[in-house]
Amino acid sequence: MALRVQSISRDEHLAFVAARPSASHMQVPSWGDVKPDWRAESLGWFDEEGRPVGAGLVLYRPLPKLKKYLAYLPEGPLVDWHAPDLCERWLEPLLAHLKRQGAFSVKMGPPVVVRRWSTEAVKAAIADPAARRLRDAEPTSTEQGALDIAERLRRAGWRQTEPGGEEGFAAGQPRYVCQVPFAGRSLDDIQRGLNQQWRRNIKKAEKAGVKVVRGGYEDLPAFYDLYAETAERDRFIPRPCPTSSACGPRSPPSIPTGCGSTSPTTTATPSRPPPCSPSATTSGTPTAPPPATSARSSPTTPCSGA
């Protein structure tokens, strides 16, 4: 029997997320607060006895001049992706709800990993002239369960969209990410795994008195200045500050540092019986992550169904 999907309150959403071992920051209500061009809705999945068994943050982006929306669930939803009846029990009621809300297309990012590449595998790929993209390199490990999920999505009608195939709705997160494992390792262990230039930069920053601290809302203007300068220096387009009052006027940054964050997606068009569809965000070129780092790709990360 299909689950029931309905809107839930912010507190209900947060309570469900808090009970899980982990969840993407893009699947909590506050992520919707920083997306001014999108309308956010918290959704809950309920079983036959009315118990919450899933949750998700969906963002709606309006189609100009029409009361239709692109619905997007970044790095989510938080459901049982390994369920054998994933599409019928979990995703079909989701798509039915989104269709009632006026969604003409649905995109989601299954939070599952398909392949992993170790540092050594990425380095070998860089030295191999035949490996032009990360996916050309032999993965260190492959998750069969994630491949099974991708196949079930394809059979249900979802499709993986390619970069540039979004037709103006380029919502999505990078398909490949780098992860530095911290578990069971000391700070010295981690630093020894960095290349010489990184270690040199860390020592230089320490001598200059640079410190990493946890900031509050009042530190947002300074953080945004650092972020904007990093974007200018590294030649990428920075996201705008959520509100001008929060970020305030720009001032010269005093500390040369910055940070950024990324994540994955999927798309479907709820026409007929709403199908579900995976779509790709960005494909990666084999740039080596720092030593002791692994690269991973989400399965059919983004998807889309006609």
RAQUI-V955049 format. One record per residue. N is the residue number from 1. RES is the residue in three letters. PHI is phi in whole degrees, -180 to 180 (none if undefined). OMEGA is omega as a letter, one per 30 degrees, with the letter a starting at -180 (none if undefined). Layout:
# RAQUI-V955049
n = [N | N]
res = [RES | RES]
phi = [PHI | PHI]
omega = [OMEGA | OMEGA]
This chain:
# RAQUI-V955049
n = [1 | 2 | 3 | 4 | 5 | 6 | 7 | 8 | 9 | 10 | 11 | 12 | 13 | 14 | 15 | 16 | 17 | 18 | 19 | 20 | 21 | 22 | 23 | 24 | 25 | 26 | 27 | 28 | 29 | 30 | 31 | 32 | 33 | 34 | 35 | 36 | 37 | 38 | 39 | 40 | 41 | 42 | 43 | 44 | 45 | 46 | 47 | 48 | 49 | 50 | 51 | 52 | 53 | 54 | 55 | 56 | 57 | 58 | 59 | 60 | 61 | 62 | 63 | 64 | 65 | 66 | 67 | 68 | 69 | 70 | 71 | 72 | 73 | 74 | 75 | 76 | 77 | 78 | 79 | 80 | 81 | 82 | 83 | 84 | 85 | 86 | 87 | 88 | 89 | 90 | 91 | 92 | 93 | 94 | 95 | 96 | 97 | 98 | 99 | 100 | 101 | 102 | 103 | 104 | 105 | 106 | 107 | 108 | 109 | 110 | 111 | 112 | 113 | 114 | 115 | 116 | 117 | 118 | 119 | 120 | 121 | 122 | 123 | 124 | 125 | 126 | 127 | 128 | 129 | 130 | 131 | 132 | 133 | 134 | 135 | 136 | 137 | 138 | 139 | 140 | 141 | 142 | 143 | 144 | 145 | 146 | 147 | 148 | 149 | 150 | 151 | 152 | 153 | 154 | 155 | 156 | 157 | 158 | 159 | 160 | 161 | 162 | 163 | 164 | 165 | 166 | 167 | 168 | 169 | 170 | 171 | 172 | 173 | 174 | 175 | 176 | 177 | 178 | 179 | 180 | 181 | 182 | 183 | 184 | 185 | 186 | 187 | 188 | 189 | 190 | 191 | 192 | 193 | 194 | 195 | 196 | 197 | 198 | 199 | 200 | 201 | 202 | 203 | 204 | 205 | 206 | 207 | 208 | 209 | 210 | 211 | 212 | 213 | 214 | 215 | 216 | 217 | 218 | 219 | 220 | 221 | 222 | 223 | 224 | 225 | 226 | 227 | 228 | 229 | 230 | 231 | 232 | 233 | 234 | 235 | 236 | 237 | 238 | 239 | 240 | 241 | 242 | 243 | 244 | 245 | 246 | 247 | 248 | 249 | 250 | 251 | 252 | 253 | 254 | 255 | 256 | 257 | 258 | 259 | 260 | 261 | 262 | 263 | 264 | 265 | 266 | 267 | 268 | 269 | 270 | 271 | 272 | 273 | 274 | 275 | 276 | 277 | 278 | 279 | 280 | 281 | 282 | 283 | 284 | 285 | 286 | 287 | 288 | 289 | 290 | 291 | 292 | 293 | 294 | 295 | 296 | 297 | 298 | 299 | 300 | 301 | 302 | 303 | 304 | 305 | 306]
res = [MET | ALA | LEU | ARG | VAL | GLN | SER | ILE | SER | ARG | ASP | GLU | HIS | LEU | ALA | PHE | VAL | ALA | ALA | ARG | PRO | SER | ALA | SER | HIS | MET | GLN | VAL | PRO | SER | TRP | GLY | ASP | VAL | LYS | PRO | ASP | TRP | ARG | ALA | GLU | SER | LEU | GLY | TRP | PHE | ASP | GLU | GLU | GLY | ARG | PRO | VAL | GLY | ALA | GLY | LEU | VAL | LEU | TYR | ARG | PRO | LEU | PRO | LYS | LEU | LYS | LYS | TYR | LEU | ALA | TYR | LEU | PRO | GLU | GLY | PRO | LEU | VAL | ASP | TRP | HIS | ALA | PRO | ASP | LEU | CYS | GLU | ARG | TRP | LEU | GLU | PRO | LEU | LEU | ALA | HIS | LEU | LYS | ARG | GLN | GLY | ALA | PHE | SER | VAL | LYS | MET | GLY | PRO | PRO | VAL | VAL | VAL | ARG | ARG | TRP | SER | THR | GLU | ALA | VAL | LYS | ALA | ALA | ILE | ALA | ASP | PRO | ALA | ALA | ARG | ARG | LEU | ARG | ASP | ALA | GLU | PRO | THR | SER | THR | GLU | GLN | GLY | ALA | LEU | ASP | ILE | ALA | GLU | ARG | LEU | ARG | ARG | ALA | GLY | TRP | ARG | GLN | THR | GLU | PRO | GLY | GLY | GLU | GLU | GLY | PHE | ALA | ALA | GLY | GLN | PRO | ARG | TYR | VAL | CYS | GLN | VAL | PRO | PHE | ALA | GLY | ARG | SER | LEU | ASP | ASP | ILE | GLN | ARG | GLY | LEU | ASN | GLN | GLN | TRP | ARG | ARG | ASN | ILE | LYS | LYS | ALA | GLU | LYS | ALA | GLY | VAL | LYS | VAL | VAL | ARG | GLY | GLY | TYR | GLU | ASP | LEU | PRO | ALA | PHE | TYR | ASP | LEU | TYR | ALA | GLU | THR | ALA | GLU | ARG | ASP | ARG | PHE | ILE | PRO | ARG | PRO | CYS | PRO | THR | SER | SER | ALA | CYS | GLY | PRO | ARG | SER | PRO | PRO | SER | ILE | PRO | THR | GLY | CYS | GLY | SER | THR | SER | PRO | THR | THR | THR | ALA | THR | PRO | SER | ARG | PRO | PRO | PRO | CYS | SER | PRO | SER | ALA | THR | THR | SER | GLY | THR | PRO | THR | ALA | PRO | PRO | PRO | ALA | THR | SER | ALA | ARG | SER | SER | PRO | THR | THR | PRO | CYS | SER | GLY | ALA]
phi = [none | -69 | -80 | -98 | -113 | -153 | -67 | -129 | -77 | -59 | -65 | -64 | -62 | -63 | -64 | -67 | -62 | -64 | -84 | -95 | -64 | -162 | -161 | -68 | -66 | -85 | -115 | -118 | -55 | -65 | -64 | -66 | -67 | -101 | -117 | -63 | -87 | -124 | -99 | -102 | -143 | -91 | -117 | -127 | -104 | -127 | -84 | -63 | -95 | 82 | -86 | -72 | -125 | -163 | -154 | -165 | -104 | -113 | -110 | -109 | -113 | -73 | -84 | -53 | 69 | -131 | -89 | -126 | -136 | -88 | -101 | -135 | -117 | -69 | 51 | -165 | -81 | -90 | -131 | -84 | -68 | -94 | -64 | -63 | -105 | -52 | -71 | -70 | -87 | -105 | -88 | -62 | -65 | -63 | -65 | -63 | -64 | -67 | -64 | -64 | -82 | 99 | -74 | -98 | -153 | -126 | -128 | -142 | -126 | -53 | -82 | -127 | -106 | -94 | -132 | -130 | -123 | -77 | -58 | -63 | -66 | -69 | -62 | -65 | -67 | -63 | -80 | -96 | -62 | -79 | -93 | -95 | -135 | -60 | -69 | -78 | -85 | -69 | -69 | -72 | -150 | -131 | -93 | -63 | -61 | -68 | -64 | -65 | -62 | -60 | -66 | -64 | -64 | -62 | -65 | -82 | 114 | -73 | -136 | -88 | -87 | -95 | -54 | 89 | -100 | -89 | 54 | 92 | -113 | -85 | -78 | 166 | -127 | -56 | -79 | -116 | -134 | -109 | -127 | -105 | -72 | -103 | -59 | 72 | -125 | -82 | -61 | -64 | -61 | -66 | -66 | -65 | -82 | -81 | -76 | -62 | -65 | -64 | -62 | -64 | -65 | -64 | -64 | -63 | -66 | -62 | -66 | -81 | 86 | -72 | -128 | -103 | -132 | -84 | -99 | -116 | -59 | -68 | -91 | -58 | -57 | -66 | -62 | -66 | -59 | -65 | -62 | -65 | -67 | -62 | -62 | -67 | -69 | -95 | 61 | -127 | -85 | -76 | -73 | -70 | -67 | -52 | -141 | -66 | -70 | -73 | -91 | 68 | -68 | -73 | -133 | -61 | -67 | -102 | -125 | -78 | -150 | -176 | -155 | -150 | -146 | -142 | -174 | -104 | -157 | -163 | -138 | -147 | -107 | -77 | -96 | 5 | -68 | -51 | -86 | -124 | -143 | -87 | -139 | -90 | -91 | -96 | -91 | -102 | -90 | -74 | -91 | -75 | -72 | -62 | -51 | 66 | -125 | -119 | -99 | -138 | -122 | -81 | -53 | -104 | -14 | -91 | -148 | -153 | -126 | -92]
omega = [a | l | l | l | l | l | l | a | l | a | l | l | a | l | l | l | a | a | a | l | l | l | l | l | l | l | l | a | a | l | l | a | a | l | a | a | a | l | a | l | l | a | l | l | a | l | a | a | l | l | l | a | l | l | l | l | l | l | a | l | a | l | a | l | l | l | l | a | l | l | a | l | a | l | a | g | l | a | l | a | a | l | a | l | a | a | a | a | a | a | l | l | l | a | l | l | a | l | l | l | l | a | l | l | a | l | l | a | a | a | l | a | l | a | l | l | l | l | a | a | l | l | l | l | l | a | a | a | l | a | a | l | a | a | l | a | l | a | l | l | l | l | a | l | l | l | l | l | a | l | l | l | l | l | a | l | l | l | a | l | a | l | a | a | a | l | l | l | a | l | a | a | a | a | a | l | l | a | l | a | l | a | l | a | l | l | l | l | a | a | l | l | l | l | a | a | l | l | l | l | l | l | l | l | l | l | l | l | l | l | l | a | l | a | l | a | a | l | a | l | l | l | a | l | l | l | a | l | l | l | l | a | a | l | l | a | a | l | l | l | a | l | a | a | a | a | l | l | l | l | a | l | a | a | a | l | l | l | a | a | a | l | a | a | l | a | l | l | a | l | l | l | a | l | l | a | l | l | a | l | a | l | a | l | a | l | a | l | l | l | a | l | l | l | l | l | l | a | l | a | l | l | l | a | a | none]
